Amino acid sequence: YEDGILRIITPFPKEAIELLEGCKEMVDLEIIDVRENPGEA
């Protein structure tokens, strides 16, 4: 978490987006960028 931005690293971007979209009902958030990480980070 830095400057109001939370970075989530996952090899499953589709599932992460679905999870974050569901969280939008509970907290104010905006998805800025989605990139797939194949597990090399």
C-alpha distance matrix in Angstrom:
0.0 3.8 6.9 6.5 5.5 4.4 6.4 9.3 12.0 15.4 19.0 19.7 18.3 21.0 20.2 16.4 17.5 20.0 17.7 15.3 18.5 19.8 16.8 17.5 20.5 18.6 15.6 15.3 13.2 14.0 13.9 13.8 14.6 15.7 16.9 18.7 18.0 21.3 19.9 20.2 16.6
3.8 0.0 3.8 5.4 5.3 6.6 8.4 11.9 14.3 17.9 21.3 22.2 20.4 23.2 22.9 19.1 19.7 22.5 20.5 17.8 20.6 22.3 19.3 19.5 22.5 20.9 17.5 16.5 14.4 14.7 14.7 13.8 14.9 16.7 17.8 20.1 19.5 23.0 21.9 21.6 18.0
6.9 3.8 0.0 3.8 5.5 8.5 10.8 14.5 17.2 20.6 24.0 24.5 22.2 24.7 24.6 20.8 20.8 23.6 21.9 18.7 21.0 22.8 19.8 19.2 22.3 20.8 17.1 15.4 13.6 13.8 14.6 13.3 15.2 17.7 19.3 22.1 22.0 25.7 25.0 24.7 21.2
6.5 5.4 3.8 0.0 3.8 6.7 9.9 13.1 16.4 19.4 22.9 22.9 20.6 22.6 22.3 18.5 18.3 20.7 18.9 15.6 17.8 19.4 16.2 15.6 18.5 17.0 13.3 11.7 10.0 10.8 12.1 11.7 14.1 16.5 18.7 21.3 21.7 25.3 24.8 25.1 21.7
5.5 5.3 5.5 3.8 0.0 3.8 6.4 9.8 12.9 15.9 19.3 19.4 17.0 19.2 19.2 15.4 15.3 18.1 16.5 13.3 15.8 17.8 15.1 14.8 18.1 17.0 13.7 12.2 9.5 9.4 9.6 9.0 10.8 12.9 14.9 17.5 17.9 21.6 21.2 21.6 18.4
4.4 6.6 8.5 6.7 3.8 0.0 3.8 6.5 9.9 12.8 16.4 16.5 14.6 17.0 16.5 12.7 13.3 16.0 13.9 11.3 14.4 16.0 13.4 14.0 17.3 16.0 13.1 12.6 9.9 10.3 9.7 10.0 10.9 11.9 13.7 15.7 15.7 19.2 18.5 19.3 16.2
6.4 8.4 10.8 9.9 6.4 3.8 0.0 3.8 6.5 9.8 13.2 13.8 12.1 15.1 14.9 11.2 12.3 15.4 13.8 11.7 15.0 16.9 14.9 15.8 19.3 18.4 16.0 15.6 12.4 11.9 10.1 10.0 9.5 9.7 10.6 12.3 12.0 15.5 14.9 15.6 12.6
9.3 11.9 14.5 13.1 9.8 6.5 3.8 0.0 3.8 6.4 10.0 10.5 9.4 12.4 11.7 8.2 10.2 13.0 11.3 10.2 13.7 15.3 13.8 15.5 18.7 18.0 16.3 16.5 13.4 13.1 10.8 11.5 10.4 9.2 9.8 10.4 10.0 13.2 12.5 14.0 11.5
12.0 14.3 17.2 16.4 12.9 9.9 6.5 3.8 0.0 3.8 7.1 8.8 8.5 12.1 11.8 9.1 11.6 14.4 13.3 12.9 16.2 17.8 16.9 18.7 21.9 21.4 19.9 20.2 16.9 16.2 13.4 13.7 11.5 9.4 8.6 8.1 6.7 9.6 8.7 10.3 8.1
15.4 17.9 20.6 19.4 15.9 12.8 9.8 6.4 3.8 0.0 3.8 5.2 6.2 9.6 9.1 7.4 10.4 12.7 12.0 12.6 15.6 17.0 16.9 18.9 21.9 21.8 20.9 21.5 18.3 17.6 14.5 15.3 12.9 9.9 8.8 7.0 5.9 7.9 7.5 10.3 9.4
19.0 21.3 24.0 22.9 19.3 16.4 13.2 10.0 7.1 3.8 0.0 3.8 6.2 9.1 9.3 9.1 11.8 13.7 13.8 15.0 17.4 18.9 19.4 21.4 24.3 24.6 23.9 24.5 21.3 20.2 16.8 17.5 14.5 11.1 9.1 6.0 5.0 5.2 6.0 9.4 10.0
19.7 22.2 24.5 22.9 19.4 16.5 13.8 10.5 8.8 5.2 3.8 0.0 3.8 5.7 5.6 6.3 8.9 10.3 10.8 12.5 14.5 15.8 16.9 18.9 21.5 22.1 21.9 22.6 19.6 18.6 15.3 16.6 14.0 10.4 9.6 7.1 7.9 8.6 9.8 13.2 13.5
18.3 20.4 22.2 20.6 17.0 14.6 12.1 9.4 8.5 6.2 6.2 3.8 0.0 3.8 5.5 5.0 6.1 8.7 9.8 10.4 12.1 14.3 15.2 16.6 19.6 20.5 19.9 20.1 16.8 15.3 11.9 13.1 10.5 6.9 6.9 5.7 8.1 10.0 11.8 14.5 14.3
21.0 23.2 24.7 22.6 19.2 17.0 15.1 12.4 12.1 9.6 9.1 5.7 3.8 0.0 3.8 5.4 5.2 6.4 8.8 10.0 10.6 12.6 14.5 15.7 18.3 19.8 19.8 20.1 17.1 15.7 12.5 14.4 12.3 9.0 9.9 9.0 11.6 13.0 15.0 17.9 18.0
20.2 22.9 24.6 22.3 19.2 16.5 14.9 11.7 11.8 9.1 9.3 5.6 5.5 3.8 0.0 3.8 5.4 5.1 6.2 8.7 9.9 10.8 12.6 14.6 16.8 17.8 18.3 19.2 16.7 16.1 13.4 15.9 14.3 11.2 12.3 11.1 12.9 14.1 15.2 18.5 18.3
16.4 19.1 20.8 18.5 15.4 12.7 11.2 8.2 9.1 7.4 9.1 6.3 5.0 5.4 3.8 0.0 3.8 5.4 5.1 6.2 8.5 9.9 10.6 12.6 15.3 15.9 15.7 16.5 13.7 13.2 10.5 12.9 11.6 9.0 10.5 10.2 11.7 13.9 14.5 17.4 16.5
17.5 19.7 20.8 18.3 15.3 13.3 12.3 10.2 11.6 10.4 11.8 8.9 6.1 5.2 5.4 3.8 0.0 3.8 5.4 5.1 6.0 8.6 9.8 10.7 13.6 15.0 14.7 14.8 12.0 10.9 8.2 10.9 10.1 8.0 10.6 11.2 13.6 16.0 17.3 20.0 19.0
20.0 22.5 23.6 20.7 18.1 16.0 15.4 13.0 14.4 12.7 13.7 10.3 8.7 6.4 5.1 5.4 3.8 0.0 3.8 5.5 5.1 6.3 8.8 10.2 12.2 13.9 14.6 15.4 13.3 12.9 11.0 14.2 13.8 11.8 14.1 14.2 16.5 18.4 19.6 22.6 21.9
17.7 20.5 21.9 18.9 16.5 13.9 13.8 11.3 13.3 12.0 13.8 10.8 9.8 8.8 6.2 5.1 5.4 3.8 0.0 3.8 5.5 5.2 6.4 9.1 11.0 11.7 12.3 13.9 12.0 12.6 11.2 14.6 14.5 12.8 15.1 15.2 16.8 18.8 19.2 22.2 21.1
15.3 17.8 18.7 15.6 13.3 11.3 11.7 10.2 12.9 12.6 15.0 12.5 10.4 10.0 8.7 6.2 5.1 5.5 3.8 0.0 3.8 5.3 4.9 6.5 9.4 10.1 9.8 10.6 8.4 8.9 7.8 11.4 12.0 11.2 14.1 15.1 16.9 19.6 20.1 22.6 20.9
18.5 20.6 21.0 17.8 15.8 14.4 15.0 13.7 16.2 15.6 17.4 14.5 12.1 10.6 9.9 8.5 6.0 5.1 5.5 3.8 0.0 3.8 5.4 5.3 7.8 9.9 10.2 10.6 8.9 9.0 8.4 12.2 13.1 12.6 15.8 17.0 19.3 21.9 22.9 25.4 24.1
19.8 22.3 22.8 19.4 17.8 16.0 16.9 15.3 17.8 17.0 18.9 15.8 14.3 12.6 10.8 9.9 8.6 6.3 5.2 5.3 3.8 0.0 3.8 5.5 6.2 7.9 9.6 11.2 10.6 11.8 11.8 15.6 16.6 15.8 18.8 19.5 21.5 23.8 24.4 27.2 25.8
16.8 19.3 19.8 16.2 15.1 13.4 14.9 13.8 16.9 16.9 19.4 16.9 15.2 14.5 12.6 10.6 9.8 8.8 6.4 4.9 5.4 3.8 0.0 3.8 5.3 5.3 6.2 8.4 8.0 10.2 10.9 14.6 16.1 15.9 18.9 20.0 21.6 24.2 24.3 26.9 25.0
17.5 19.5 19.2 15.6 14.8 14.0 15.8 15.5 18.7 18.9 21.4 18.9 16.6 15.7 14.6 12.6 10.7 10.2 9.1 6.5 5.3 5.5 3.8 0.0 3.8 5.4 5.3 5.9 6.0 8.0 9.6 13.2 15.4 15.9 19.3 21.0 23.0 25.9 26.4 28.7 26.7
20.5 22.5 22.3 18.5 18.1 17.3 19.3 18.7 21.9 21.9 24.3 21.5 19.6 18.3 16.8 15.3 13.6 12.2 11.0 9.4 7.8 6.2 5.3 3.8 0.0 3.8 6.0 7.6 9.2 11.5 13.4 16.9 19.2 19.5 22.9 24.4 26.3 29.0 29.4 31.9 30.0
18.6 20.9 20.8 17.0 17.0 16.0 18.4 18.0 21.4 21.8 24.6 22.1 20.5 19.8 17.8 15.9 15.0 13.9 11.7 10.1 9.9 7.9 5.3 5.4 3.8 0.0 3.8 7.1 9.1 12.3 14.4 17.8 20.1 20.5 23.7 25.1 26.5 29.3 29.2 31.6 29.4
15.6 17.5 17.1 13.3 13.7 13.1 16.0 16.3 19.9 20.9 23.9 21.9 19.9 19.8 18.3 15.7 14.7 14.6 12.3 9.8 10.2 9.6 6.2 5.3 6.0 3.8 0.0 3.8 6.1 9.7 12.2 15.2 17.9 18.8 22.1 23.9 25.2 28.3 28.2 30.2 27.7
15.3 16.5 15.4 11.7 12.2 12.6 15.6 16.5 20.2 21.5 24.5 22.6 20.1 20.1 19.2 16.5 14.8 15.4 13.9 10.6 10.6 11.2 8.4 5.9 7.6 7.1 3.8 0.0 3.8 7.1 10.4 13.0 16.1 17.7 21.2 23.5 25.1 28.4 28.6 30.3 27.8
13.2 14.4 13.6 10.0 9.5 9.9 12.4 13.4 16.9 18.3 21.3 19.6 16.8 17.1 16.7 13.7 12.0 13.3 12.0 8.4 8.9 10.6 8.0 6.0 9.2 9.1 6.1 3.8 0.0 3.8 6.7 9.4 12.3 14.0 17.5 19.9 21.6 25.0 25.3 26.9 24.4
14.0 14.7 13.8 10.8 9.4 10.3 11.9 13.1 16.2 17.6 20.2 18.6 15.3 15.7 16.1 13.2 10.9 12.9 12.6 8.9 9.0 11.8 10.2 8.0 11.5 12.3 9.7 7.1 3.8 0.0 3.8 6.0 9.3 11.4 15.0 17.8 19.9 23.5 24.3 25.7 23.4
13.9 14.7 14.6 12.1 9.6 9.7 10.1 10.8 13.4 14.5 16.8 15.3 11.9 12.5 13.4 10.5 8.2 11.0 11.2 7.8 8.4 11.8 10.9 9.6 13.4 14.4 12.2 10.4 6.7 3.8 0.0 3.8 6.0 7.7 11.3 14.1 16.4 19.9 21.0 22.4 20.4
13.8 13.8 13.3 11.7 9.0 10.0 10.0 11.5 13.7 15.3 17.5 16.6 13.1 14.4 15.9 12.9 10.9 14.2 14.6 11.4 12.2 15.6 14.6 13.2 16.9 17.8 15.2 13.0 9.4 6.0 3.8 0.0 3.8 7.1 10.3 13.8 16.0 19.6 20.8 21.7 19.6
14.6 14.9 15.2 14.1 10.8 10.9 9.5 10.4 11.5 12.9 14.5 14.0 10.5 12.3 14.3 11.6 10.1 13.8 14.5 12.0 13.1 16.6 16.1 15.4 19.2 20.1 17.9 16.1 12.3 9.3 6.0 3.8 0.0 3.8 6.7 10.2 12.6 16.2 17.7 18.5 16.8
15.7 16.7 17.7 16.5 12.9 11.9 9.7 9.2 9.4 9.9 11.1 10.4 6.9 9.0 11.2 9.0 8.0 11.8 12.8 11.2 12.6 15.8 15.9 15.9 19.5 20.5 18.8 17.7 14.0 11.4 7.7 7.1 3.8 0.0 3.8 6.8 9.6 13.0 14.8 16.1 14.9
16.9 17.8 19.3 18.7 14.9 13.7 10.6 9.8 8.6 8.8 9.1 9.6 6.9 9.9 12.3 10.5 10.6 14.1 15.1 14.1 15.8 18.8 18.9 19.3 22.9 23.7 22.1 21.2 17.5 15.0 11.3 10.3 6.7 3.8 0.0 3.8 6.5 9.8 11.9 12.8 12.1
18.7 20.1 22.1 21.3 17.5 15.7 12.3 10.4 8.1 7.0 6.0 7.1 5.7 9.0 11.1 10.2 11.2 14.2 15.2 15.1 17.0 19.5 20.0 21.0 24.4 25.1 23.9 23.5 19.9 17.8 14.1 13.8 10.2 6.8 3.8 0.0 3.8 6.3 8.9 10.5 10.7
18.0 19.5 22.0 21.7 17.9 15.7 12.0 10.0 6.7 5.9 5.0 7.9 8.1 11.6 12.9 11.7 13.6 16.5 16.8 16.9 19.3 21.5 21.6 23.0 26.3 26.5 25.2 25.1 21.6 19.9 16.4 16.0 12.6 9.6 6.5 3.8 0.0 3.8 5.5 6.8 7.1
21.3 23.0 25.7 25.3 21.6 19.2 15.5 13.2 9.6 7.9 5.2 8.6 10.0 13.0 14.1 13.9 16.0 18.4 18.8 19.6 21.9 23.8 24.2 25.9 29.0 29.3 28.3 28.4 25.0 23.5 19.9 19.6 16.2 13.0 9.8 6.3 3.8 0.0 3.8 5.8 8.0
19.9 21.9 25.0 24.8 21.2 18.5 14.9 12.5 8.7 7.5 6.0 9.8 11.8 15.0 15.2 14.5 17.3 19.6 19.2 20.1 22.9 24.4 24.3 26.4 29.4 29.2 28.2 28.6 25.3 24.3 21.0 20.8 17.7 14.8 11.9 8.9 5.5 3.8 0.0 3.8 5.7
20.2 21.6 24.7 25.1 21.6 19.3 15.6 14.0 10.3 10.3 9.4 13.2 14.5 17.9 18.5 17.4 20.0 22.6 22.2 22.6 25.4 27.2 26.9 28.7 31.9 31.6 30.2 30.3 26.9 25.7 22.4 21.7 18.5 16.1 12.8 10.5 6.8 5.8 3.8 0.0 3.8
16.6 18.0 21.2 21.7 18.4 16.2 12.6 11.5 8.1 9.4 10.0 13.5 14.3 18.0 18.3 16.5 19.0 21.9 21.1 20.9 24.1 25.8 25.0 26.7 30.0 29.4 27.7 27.8 24.4 23.4 20.4 19.6 16.8 14.9 12.1 10.7 7.1 8.0 5.7 3.8 0.0
